[in-house]
Amino acid sequence: MKADRYFLYAALAVLFVSCAKGDYFMKGMPYMEAAADMNGMPASPEESAGEGDRFDAIVENDFIRTADQPVSTFSVDADGASYAYMRRCIESGWLPSGGAVRIEEYLNYFTFDYPDPEDGSDVAINAEVGPCPWNTQNKLLRLGIKGKSIPEDKVPQANFVFLIDVSGSMSSNDKLPVLKQGLQIMLDYMRPDDRVAVVTYASGEKLVLDSTPVSEKGKIVAAIKDLQASGSTAGARAMQLAYDIATRNFIQGGNNRVIMGTDGDFNVGVTSTDALVEMVENYAGRGIYLTVCGFGMGNLNDSMMESISNSGNGTYEYIDSELEMTKVFVNERSRFVAVANDCKAQVTFDPETVESYRLIGYENRVMSSEDFENDRKDAAEIGSGQTITALYEIVPVSGPAGSPGKFAFRYKKALGDQSIPLEMDIPQAGETVSESFDFAASLAAWGMTLRESKYRGTANLEMAIELARKSLSFDPYGLRAQHLKLLEKAREIK
């Protein structure tokens, strides 16, 4: 497949550039050390270890007594930034701080082996219950969601605006050069009638290239290659300009999207996250989506980027390498096409079988039960072929086992439409569990270990490794195998 071939080409490109910058591999330097040196990463944890990166504080979800509150509701989360940031830390020789760990993004970084929707539906849901690995007296509930896959010839026409941070803080080799390369790669997979514009910002905003059909790819590539980093960061005006260009070229029924690449350092002009959120919410309501790609360390405003992507009907990705650009912009590019909007999940637990429960992760996505059927309440989107996973730890009632309750889901086909309900009975715990269950448990165990969660029980790195080893048969693009190697590298650091 073309995507598979490019994955190999990208790896060879990294090798070539690395050798050109100092024959690192010829000198026997290990791959990750070479990449760290090439990309301008800190030489030691003491130099950075994420110092200067800004994350919102996370207050973990507590156990809730079913008798007091049987209903749990949350918006889905399709981001993967937190996982990629953790990988960057480990490959640089240290572990991320607990505040950087969002377990839902560890889960949703990966594609799970979930069944596709049937009977013309846009979304399919599934559920599974098994023993909780870190507390064997409890149960673990896995919820699975999958958006329908759209054939290549049915993908709607794209109207993309690349919003690129070219301020001085983007000058290092792991930021703007990687972004420029990834955008050029993306063009190879777009259709001739798709359209692309380029807006940049540093001390001021600039329309580098007005909306141009991809049939004129050479013109677009030249504009991207010419980008250079310098100046301070005035991003808000540029964001407004990008939305103006997207609005001017809006395609009815198309994939209208602003794709932003930045380290998130807005230090000139409008810097308030609330003001930026208000802006992106306004355009999200008009059908213009937002994808935010974060770059680098030591200056990363994760808090701002996650907030605006959540409000902009979009996703937030952290780009730590050329290969991650391949994942986001090539292998999983179909996710840019939203197939379900305002997606909300709700579990109604049966007090006869569940004494208490705890939602693992999704702390900033929890909603009130009244919001579930409120179609005016915004929630997240799911892209074509995308899977979403959530976990609950359950304290069962003593006595005969039974169904923990019901799993309900609501989504819209298009913004502003009436939501469509789905519902299923959650099965009781089985004697065996799926690989999806084990892999999700591995990711949760690792996340709780990194956060030193008070709910981690016996969860530790070795448990995460063991569960991951049992879950490698379904592995698109080899990401699970890479994850296992990452955990083994983390063992050396610990």
C-alpha positions as CSV (number, residue, x, y, z in Angstrom):
1,M,0.0,0.0,0.0
2,K,1.1,3.6,-0.6
3,A,0.9,4.5,3.0
4,D,3.0,1.5,4.0
5,R,5.6,2.4,1.4
6,Y,5.8,6.0,2.7
7,F,6.3,4.8,6.2
8,L,9.4,3.1,5.0
9,Y,10.5,6.1,3.0
10,A,10.0,8.4,6.0
11,A,12.2,6.2,8.2
12,L,14.9,6.3,5.5
13,A,14.6,10.0,5.3
14,V,15.2,10.3,9.0
15,L,18.3,8.2,8.6
16,F,19.6,10.3,5.7
17,V,19.1,13.6,7.4
18,S,20.7,12.3,10.6
19,C,23.7,11.1,8.8
20,A,24.0,14.4,6.9
21,K,24.0,16.3,10.2
22,G,27.0,14.5,11.7
23,D,27.2,10.8,10.8
24,Y,25.5,9.9,14.1
25,F,24.8,6.4,13.1
26,M,28.3,5.9,11.7
27,K,29.7,6.9,15.1
28,G,27.6,4.2,16.9
29,M,25.3,6.6,18.6
30,P,22.0,4.8,19.4
31,Y,19.0,5.9,17.3
32,M,17.1,7.8,20.0
33,E,20.2,9.6,21.2
34,A,20.9,10.6,17.6
35,A,17.4,11.8,17.1
36,A,17.6,13.8,20.3
37,D,20.7,15.5,19.2
38,M,19.4,16.1,15.6
39,N,16.2,17.6,16.8
40,G,17.7,19.9,19.3
41,M,16.2,18.1,22.3
42,P,17.6,18.7,25.8
43,A,20.7,16.6,26.5
44,S,19.5,15.7,30.0
45,P,16.3,15.7,32.1
46,E,17.7,18.5,34.2
47,E,17.9,20.8,31.2
48,S,14.2,20.6,30.4
49,A,12.2,17.5,31.3
50,G,9.2,19.5,30.2
51,E,10.0,22.5,32.3
52,G,8.2,25.5,30.8
53,D,5.5,23.3,29.2
54,R,2.1,24.2,30.5
55,F,-0.6,21.6,31.4
56,D,-3.9,21.9,33.1
57,A,-4.2,20.3,36.5
58,I,-6.0,17.0,36.5
59,V,-8.2,15.9,39.4
60,E,-9.0,12.2,39.0
61,N,-12.5,10.9,38.9
62,D,-13.5,9.3,42.2
63,F,-15.6,6.2,42.8
64,I,-19.3,7.0,42.9
65,R,-21.9,5.0,44.8
66,T,-24.4,3.7,42.3
67,A,-27.2,4.2,44.9
68,D,-26.5,7.9,44.9
69,Q,-25.8,8.5,41.3
70,P,-26.4,5.6,38.9
71,V,-25.9,7.6,35.7
72,S,-22.5,8.6,34.3
73,T,-22.2,10.8,31.2
74,F,-19.2,12.1,29.2
75,S,-18.2,13.5,25.9
76,V,-15.9,11.3,23.8
77,D,-12.3,12.4,23.3
78,A,-10.6,11.7,20.0
79,D,-7.2,13.3,20.8
80,G,-3.9,11.5,21.0
81,A,-1.5,14.3,22.1
82,S,-0.8,13.2,25.6
83,Y,0.4,9.7,24.5
84,A,2.8,11.2,21.9
85,Y,4.2,13.7,24.4
86,M,4.9,10.8,26.8
87,R,6.7,9.0,24.1
88,R,8.8,12.0,23.4
89,C,9.8,12.2,27.1
90,I,10.8,8.6,27.3
91,E,12.8,8.7,24.1
92,S,14.6,11.7,25.5
93,G,15.4,9.8,28.7
94,W,12.9,10.8,31.3
95,L,9.3,10.3,32.4
96,P,6.5,12.9,31.9
97,S,5.0,14.6,34.9
98,G,1.6,13.4,36.1
99,G,-0.1,16.5,34.9
100,A,0.8,15.6,31.3
101,V,-0.9,12.2,31.5
102,R,-4.5,12.1,30.1
103,I,-5.4,8.4,30.1
104,E,-8.2,8.8,27.6
105,E,-5.7,10.1,25.1
106,Y,-3.5,7.1,25.7
107,L,-6.5,4.9,24.8
108,N,-7.6,6.9,21.8
109,Y,-4.1,7.2,20.3
110,F,-4.6,3.7,19.0
111,T,-7.1,2.1,16.7
112,F,-8.9,-0.9,18.2
113,D,-10.3,-3.9,16.5
114,Y,-14.0,-2.9,16.8
115,P,-16.7,-3.9,14.4
116,D,-17.9,-1.4,11.8
117,P,-21.4,0.0,11.9
118,E,-24.1,-1.9,10.0
119,D,-27.4,-1.1,8.4
120,G,-26.3,2.3,7.2
121,S,-25.4,3.6,10.7
122,D,-22.7,6.1,11.2
123,V,-21.5,4.7,14.6
124,A,-21.3,1.3,16.2
125,I,-21.0,0.6,19.9
126,N,-19.8,-2.4,21.9
127,A,-19.0,-3.3,25.5
128,E,-17.1,-5.9,27.5
129,V,-16.6,-6.7,31.2
130,G,-13.7,-8.7,32.8
131,P,-11.5,-8.9,35.9
132,C,-9.8,-5.7,36.8
133,P,-6.0,-6.5,36.6
134,W,-4.9,-4.0,39.3
135,N,-7.7,-4.9,41.7
136,T,-8.9,-8.5,41.2
137,Q,-11.9,-8.0,43.5
138,N,-13.3,-5.5,41.1
139,K,-14.4,-5.6,37.4
140,L,-13.3,-3.5,34.5
141,L,-15.8,-2.3,31.9
142,R,-14.5,-1.5,28.4
143,L,-16.7,0.6,26.1
144,G,-16.0,0.7,22.4
145,I,-17.2,3.1,19.7
146,K,-16.3,3.2,16.0
147,G,-17.2,5.7,13.3
148,K,-18.1,4.3,9.9
149,S,-15.3,4.0,7.3
150,I,-15.7,6.1,4.1
151,P,-14.3,4.7,0.8
152,E,-11.7,6.9,-0.8
153,D,-14.0,7.8,-3.7
154,K,-16.7,9.0,-1.3
155,V,-14.6,11.3,0.8
156,P,-16.0,14.9,0.5
157,Q,-14.0,17.6,-1.1
158,A,-11.5,19.3,1.3
159,N,-11.1,23.0,2.0
160,F,-8.1,23.2,4.3
161,V,-6.3,26.3,5.7
162,F,-2.8,25.6,7.0
163,L,-2.3,28.0,9.9
164,I,1.4,27.9,10.7
165,D,3.3,29.4,13.5
166,V,6.6,30.8,12.1
167,S,7.7,32.7,15.3
168,G,11.2,32.3,16.7
169,S,10.2,29.6,19.1
170,M,9.4,27.3,16.2
171,S,12.9,27.5,14.7
172,S,14.3,24.3,16.2
173,N,14.6,21.2,13.9
174,D,11.8,19.3,15.8
175,K,9.2,22.0,15.1
176,L,8.8,24.0,11.8
177,P,11.0,21.7,9.6
178,V,9.0,18.7,10.7
179,L,5.7,20.5,10.2
180,K,6.7,21.7,6.7
181,Q,7.7,18.1,5.7
182,G,4.4,16.7,7.0
183,L,2.2,19.2,5.1
184,Q,4.0,18.4,1.9
185,I,3.5,14.7,2.5
186,M,-0.2,15.3,3.1
187,L,-0.6,16.9,-0.3
188,D,0.5,13.6,-2.0
189,Y,-2.7,12.0,-0.6
190,M,-5.2,14.8,-1.5
191,R,-7.2,15.0,-4.6
192,P,-6.7,17.5,-7.4
193,D,-9.9,19.4,-6.7
194,D,-9.2,19.7,-2.9
195,R,-8.1,23.2,-1.9
196,V,-5.4,24.5,0.4
197,A,-4.5,27.9,1.7
198,V,-1.5,28.9,3.9
199,V,-1.6,31.5,6.7
200,T,1.4,32.2,8.9
201,Y,1.9,34.2,12.0
202,A,4.8,35.6,14.0
203,S,5.0,39.3,14.9
204,G,2.0,39.6,12.5
205,E,-0.3,37.5,10.4
206,K,0.2,36.9,6.7
207,L,-1.8,35.2,3.9
208,V,1.1,33.4,2.2
209,L,-1.1,31.5,-0.2
210,D,-4.8,32.0,-1.0
211,S,-7.0,29.0,-1.4
212,T,-5.4,27.0,-4.2
213,P,-6.5,23.7,-5.8
214,V,-4.1,20.7,-5.1
215,S,-3.9,20.3,-8.9
216,E,-1.4,23.2,-8.5
217,K,0.6,21.3,-6.0
218,G,4.0,22.8,-7.0
219,K,2.7,26.3,-6.1
220,I,1.6,25.0,-2.7
221,V,4.8,23.2,-2.0
222,A,6.9,26.2,-2.9
223,A,4.9,28.4,-0.5
224,I,5.5,25.8,2.3
225,K,9.2,25.4,1.6
226,D,9.8,29.2,1.8
227,L,8.5,29.4,5.4
228,Q,11.1,30.6,7.9
229,A,10.8,31.1,11.7
230,S,11.5,34.5,13.4
231,G,9.7,37.1,15.6
232,S,7.3,36.9,18.5
233,T,3.9,35.2,18.5
234,A,0.6,37.0,17.7
235,G,-1.6,34.0,16.9
236,A,-5.1,35.2,17.5
237,R,-5.3,37.6,14.5
238,A,-3.9,34.9,12.3
239,M,-6.4,32.4,13.5
240,Q,-9.2,34.9,12.6
241,L,-7.6,35.3,9.2
242,A,-7.5,31.6,8.7
243,Y,-11.2,31.2,9.6
244,D,-12.0,34.1,7.2
245,I,-10.2,32.3,4.4
246,A,-12.0,29.0,5.2
247,T,-15.3,30.8,5.3
248,R,-14.7,32.5,2.0
249,N,-14.0,29.2,0.3
250,F,-16.5,27.1,2.3
251,I,-17.7,23.9,0.6
252,Q,-21.2,22.9,1.4
253,G,-21.1,19.3,2.5
254,G,-17.3,19.4,2.3
255,N,-14.5,18.9,4.8
256,N,-13.8,22.5,5.9
257,R,-10.9,22.6,8.3
258,V,-8.2,24.8,9.8
259,I,-5.0,22.8,10.5
260,M,-2.8,24.6,13.0
261,G,0.8,23.9,13.7
262,T,2.4,25.6,16.7
263,D,4.1,25.2,20.1
264,G,1.1,27.2,21.5
265,D,3.1,30.2,22.6
266,F,0.8,33.2,22.0
267,N,2.6,36.0,23.7
268,V,1.5,39.0,21.6
269,G,-2.1,40.3,21.2
270,V,-5.0,38.2,22.3
271,T,-3.4,35.6,24.6
272,S,-6.5,34.6,26.7
273,T,-7.5,31.0,26.2
274,D,-11.2,32.0,26.9
275,A,-11.1,34.5,24.0
276,L,-9.6,31.9,21.6
277,V,-12.2,29.4,22.7
278,E,-15.0,31.8,22.0
279,M,-13.6,32.3,18.5
280,V,-13.3,28.7,17.6
281,E,-16.7,27.8,19.0
282,N,-18.2,30.4,16.8
283,Y,-16.8,28.9,13.6
284,A,-17.3,25.3,14.8
285,G,-21.0,26.1,14.8
286,R,-20.7,27.1,11.1
287,G,-19.1,23.7,10.2
288,I,-15.4,24.7,10.1
289,Y,-13.4,22.2,12.1
290,L,-10.0,22.6,13.8
291,T,-7.0,20.3,14.1
292,V,-4.2,21.5,16.4
293,C,-0.8,20.0,16.1
294,G,1.6,20.8,18.9
295,F,5.4,20.7,18.5
296,G,8.5,20.8,20.8
297,M,9.3,20.9,24.5
298,G,10.1,23.6,27.0
299,N,7.6,26.1,25.5
300,L,4.6,23.9,24.8
301,N,1.3,25.4,25.8
302,D,-0.6,22.1,26.0
303,S,-3.4,23.7,28.1
304,M,-4.3,26.3,25.5
305,M,-4.1,23.9,22.5
306,E,-6.3,21.2,24.2
307,S,-8.9,23.8,25.1
308,I,-9.3,25.4,21.7
309,S,-9.3,22.0,19.9
310,N,-12.0,20.7,22.3
311,S,-14.1,23.8,21.5
312,G,-13.4,23.9,17.8
313,N,-14.9,20.5,16.8
314,G,-11.4,19.2,16.3
315,T,-8.6,17.2,17.6
316,Y,-5.3,17.9,19.3
317,E,-2.2,15.9,18.3
318,Y,1.4,16.2,19.5
319,I,4.0,15.7,16.8
320,D,7.3,14.4,18.0
321,S,8.8,13.1,14.8
322,E,8.4,12.7,11.0
323,L,6.8,9.3,11.6
324,E,4.1,10.8,13.8
325,M,3.3,13.3,11.0
326,T,2.9,10.2,8.8
327,K,0.5,8.6,11.3
328,V,-1.6,11.8,11.5
329,F,-1.5,13.1,8.0
330,V,-1.2,9.8,6.0
331,N,-2.1,6.6,7.7
332,E,-5.1,8.2,9.6
333,R,-5.9,11.0,7.3
334,S,-9.5,9.7,7.0
335,R,-10.1,10.9,10.5
336,F,-10.2,14.5,9.2
337,V,-13.6,13.6,7.8
338,A,-16.1,13.8,10.7
339,V,-18.8,11.1,10.4
340,A,-20.5,11.8,13.8
341,N,-20.9,15.1,15.6
342,D,-21.6,16.0,19.3
343,C,-20.9,12.5,20.4
344,K,-21.9,11.7,24.0
345,A,-21.7,8.4,26.0
346,Q,-23.8,7.5,29.0
347,V,-23.8,4.4,31.3
348,T,-26.7,3.7,33.6
349,F,-25.4,1.3,36.3
350,D,-27.7,-1.2,38.0
351,P,-27.5,-0.8,41.8
352,E,-28.4,-4.5,42.1
353,T,-25.1,-5.5,40.5
354,V,-22.8,-2.5,40.9
355,E,-22.0,-1.0,44.3
356,S,-19.8,1.8,42.9
357,Y,-17.9,2.8,39.7
358,R,-15.1,5.1,38.5
359,L,-14.6,6.5,35.0
360,I,-10.9,6.2,34.2
361,G,-9.7,9.4,32.5
362,Y,-12.0,11.8,30.7
363,E,-11.8,14.2,33.7
364,N,-12.4,17.3,31.5
365,R,-15.1,15.6,29.5
366,V,-17.6,14.6,32.2
367,M,-21.1,16.0,31.6
368,S,-24.3,16.2,33.6
369,S,-26.9,13.5,32.9
370,E,-29.3,16.3,31.7
371,D,-26.8,17.3,28.9
372,F,-27.0,13.8,27.3
373,E,-30.3,14.6,25.5
374,N,-29.7,18.3,25.2
375,D,-28.8,18.7,21.5
376,R,-27.6,22.3,22.1
377,K,-24.8,21.0,24.3
378,D,-21.6,20.7,22.3
379,A,-19.5,17.5,22.4
380,A,-16.7,15.9,20.4
381,E,-16.6,14.5,16.9
382,I,-15.6,11.1,15.6
383,G,-13.7,10.7,12.2
384,S,-14.1,8.1,9.5
385,G,-12.9,4.7,10.8
386,Q,-11.9,6.1,14.1
387,T,-12.3,4.1,17.3
388,I,-12.9,5.5,20.8
389,T,-12.4,3.6,24.0
390,A,-13.4,4.2,27.6
391,L,-12.9,2.2,30.8
392,Y,-14.8,2.1,34.1
393,E,-13.6,0.3,37.2
394,I,-16.6,-1.4,38.9
395,V,-17.0,-2.5,42.5
396,P,-19.6,-5.3,42.2
397,V,-22.3,-6.1,44.7
398,S,-21.7,-9.5,46.4
399,G,-23.9,-12.2,45.0
400,P,-24.8,-13.6,41.6
401,A,-23.2,-11.8,38.7
402,G,-25.4,-9.9,36.2
403,S,-25.4,-7.1,33.7
404,P,-23.8,-4.0,35.1
405,G,-26.4,-1.8,33.3
406,K,-27.0,-0.1,30.0
407,F,-24.6,1.7,27.6
408,A,-26.3,4.6,25.6
409,F,-24.7,6.8,22.9
410,R,-26.0,9.9,21.0
411,Y,-24.6,11.6,18.0
412,K,-25.6,13.9,15.1
413,K,-25.1,13.2,11.4
414,A,-24.4,16.9,10.9
415,L,-24.0,20.0,13.0
416,G,-27.4,21.3,14.2
417,D,-29.3,18.1,13.5
418,Q,-31.3,16.2,16.0
419,S,-29.2,13.6,17.8
420,I,-29.5,9.9,17.0
421,P,-29.7,7.5,20.0
422,L,-28.0,4.1,20.3
423,E,-28.3,1.7,23.3
424,M,-27.3,-1.7,24.4
425,D,-27.3,-3.9,27.5
426,I,-23.8,-4.3,28.9
427,P,-22.9,-8.0,29.1
428,Q,-22.0,-9.6,32.4
429,A,-18.3,-10.5,32.9
430,G,-17.1,-13.4,30.8
431,E,-14.5,-16.1,31.5
432,T,-12.1,-14.7,28.9
433,V,-11.4,-11.2,27.6
434,S,-10.4,-9.8,24.2
435,E,-7.1,-8.4,23.1
436,S,-8.8,-5.0,23.0
437,F,-9.6,-5.4,26.7
438,D,-6.0,-6.3,27.6
439,F,-4.5,-3.6,25.6
440,A,-6.8,-0.9,27.0
441,A,-6.0,-2.2,30.5
442,S,-2.3,-2.0,29.7
443,L,-2.6,1.7,28.7
444,A,-4.7,2.5,31.7
445,A,-2.2,0.7,34.1
446,W,0.7,2.6,32.6
447,G,-1.1,6.0,32.8
448,M,-2.1,5.4,36.4
449,T,1.5,4.4,37.2
450,L,2.9,7.6,35.7
451,R,0.4,9.7,37.5
452,E,1.0,7.8,40.8
453,S,-2.8,7.5,41.0
454,K,-4.2,6.6,44.4
455,Y,-6.5,4.2,42.5
456,R,-3.7,2.3,40.8
457,G,-3.8,-0.7,43.2
458,T,-1.2,-3.1,42.0
459,A,-0.8,-1.4,38.6
460,N,2.8,-0.9,37.6
461,L,5.1,-0.9,34.6
462,E,5.5,-4.6,34.6
463,M,1.8,-5.2,34.5
464,A,1.5,-2.7,31.6
465,I,4.2,-4.7,29.7
466,E,2.6,-8.1,30.4
467,L,-0.8,-6.9,29.2
468,A,0.7,-5.3,26.1
469,R,2.5,-8.5,25.1
470,K,-0.8,-10.3,25.1
471,S,-2.3,-7.8,22.7
472,L,-0.2,-7.6,19.5
473,S,-2.1,-9.6,16.9
474,F,-4.2,-6.6,15.8
475,D,-1.6,-3.9,15.1
476,P,-2.1,-1.5,12.2
477,Y,1.2,0.1,11.2
478,G,3.0,-1.6,14.1
479,L,2.1,1.0,16.7
480,R,1.4,-1.6,19.5
481,A,4.8,-3.2,19.0
482,Q,6.4,0.2,19.2
483,H,4.4,0.8,22.4
484,L,5.8,-2.4,23.9
485,K,9.4,-1.3,23.1
486,L,8.6,2.1,24.6
487,L,7.5,0.5,27.9
488,E,10.7,-1.6,27.9
489,K,12.7,1.6,27.4
490,A,10.8,3.2,30.3
491,R,11.9,0.3,32.5
492,E,15.5,1.3,31.9
493,I,14.7,4.9,32.9
494,K,12.9,3.8,36.1
